[in-house]
Amino acid sequence: MSKFKPSVAAAVVIANMVGTGVFTSLGFQLLEIRSPFVLLLLWAVGGLTALCGALSYAELGAALPRSGGEYNFLSRIYHPSAGFISGWVSATVGFAAPTALAALTFGSYLSSIFPLFSATGLASALIIVLTIVHSLSHHSSGGAQTLLTWLKLLLILGFSTLALALSTLPQAVSFSPRSGDLELVTSGAFAVALIYVSYAYSGWNAATYISGELENPQSALPRVLVASTSVVIVSYLLLNYVFLRTAPMDAMAGKVEIGFIAASYVFGEQGAAIMGTLLALLLVSTVSAMILAGPRVLHVIGEDFPLFHRLSAVNSDGIPVRAIVIQACVALAFLWSASFESILIFSGATMGLNTFFTVLGLFVLRWREPQLHRPYRTWLYPVPPLIFLGITGWTLFYIVMQRPAEALVCLGIIVSGIIFYRISLAYGAPRRP
C-alpha cells in the first residue's frame, strides 16, 4: 500500500491554513480596529499561537503516530469518550464547516465576475469534483494537493509583488505604534478580532490527521508542522500589509471579498476581475486539503467503534472513500443552510476548544507516561504550550461573553457527541487506541 510523502503533508497543512480566513477576516476586524500596527499585531499573535500549537502537536504526533488528529490524541491521553467527542466535533464542524466556507468564498469570487453562475452552485460543484479526485488513490490525491498548494503560494507571492509595485496611490498608513494602541490590544475588541485570526490560522494541525498514512511519521511530522506553519505566518503578514497599503480601510470594513477590493484599487476593474478569478482558484487547494484530511477522523472512529465500523472501509489503495463521501455531504449541508459569519464563529470556537484540550494533554501525557518514547520533544517546553493555552483560553472566554449564540451552538455539538458516544456503547466497547 502506498503512503503520502512528507511534501504532501506539508501541502495539506499550508492549504488548510491559507484559505477563507486571510481573504475575509480583515473586513470584520476593521469594524472595531483601525490601527495598522494593531491589525498586523493581531496576525503576529495568531501566528505565534499557531506555531506554539504546532510545536506541541509535533511531540504528540511523533509519540502517538496514528491518523485522526485530536481523536487519536485525546482517546489515548484521557479516555475514548474524549476522543469520540473530539472526533465528532472535527467531523461535523472542524472540517465540514470550513470546507463549506472556503467553497462558498470560491463561488462568491467567481460569481461576482461571472454573474451567470450562482455562488452556491459553483461551491457545490467544487466540493463534488474534489471528493471524486480524493477518492481514487494516494498518488492522484497527493499529487493534486501538492500541485494546488504550490500554485497557491505562487499566486500569493505574485499578487503581493504586483500590488505593491503597481499601486499608484498607496494608502497613507503608518505601521508604527501610536497613542491608544496599548489600550486597544488589551480590549475586548482585540480578543474578538483574534477569533477571526484564529480561524484563519486553523489547519496548522492538519498533518496529524493523515500521520498513519505518512512515510516515516515520527521523524517527518515535527518538521512538516513547524516549517509549514512558519511559511503561512510570513504569507499572512505579507498579505495583510498589502491589503492595508493598497485599499482604504473604509472600503474594506465589513466586507468579505477583501482580496477583490484590494485588487480593484491596484489593477482597475478589468484587472480586479482577473485577480479575483486567480484568488478564487487559490481557494481550490483549501477545499481540497480539507476533503483530504478530515475524513481520516471518521475512518479511525470506524476502526474503533463497532456502531460506525462501515466508516473504516477503504479501497484497494487504502483510501477511506465512504468517510470522504460522508464528510462531503455534511459540507454540502452546511453550504446550503447556514450563514457565512455564524459558520465562521462557531466552527472557530469548536476547533479552538478541541486544540486547547489537546495541547493541555501534552502536560498530562508527560506526567502520566514519562517513559514513553518521544522521538521529538517540544522546543523550550513548557513555554510554547503555556502560550498557546493562555491565548486560546482568552479567545474562547470572549467568544462565550460576546457571541453567546455561537457558543451555545458549539455546546450543542459537544452534547450531541456525548449522546452518540453513549449510543455507540450499546453496540460494543470501543477499541482502545
Secondary structure, DSSP 8 states (H G I E B T S, - for coil): ---B-HHHHHHHHHHHHSSTGGGTHHHHHTTT---HHHHHHHHHHHHHHHHHHHHHHHHHHHHS--SSTHHHHHHHHT-HHHHHHHHHHIIIIITHHHHHHHHHHHHHHHHHH-TTS-HHHHHHHHHHHHHHHTTT-HHHHHHHHHHHHHHHHHHHHHHHHHHHHH-SS------S--TTHHHHHTSHHHHHHHHHHHHHHTTTTGGGGSGGGBSSHHHHHHHHHHHHHHHHHHHHHHHHHHHHHHS-HHHHTT-S-HHHHHHHHHHHHHHHHHHHHHHHHHTHHHHHHHHHHTHHHHHHHHHH-GGGGGGG---TTS--HHHHHHHHHHHHHHHHHS-HHHHHHHHHHHHHHHHHHHHHHHHHHHHH-TTS--SS--TTTTHHHHHHHHHHHHHHHHHHHH-HHHHHHHHHHHHHHHHHHHHHHTT------
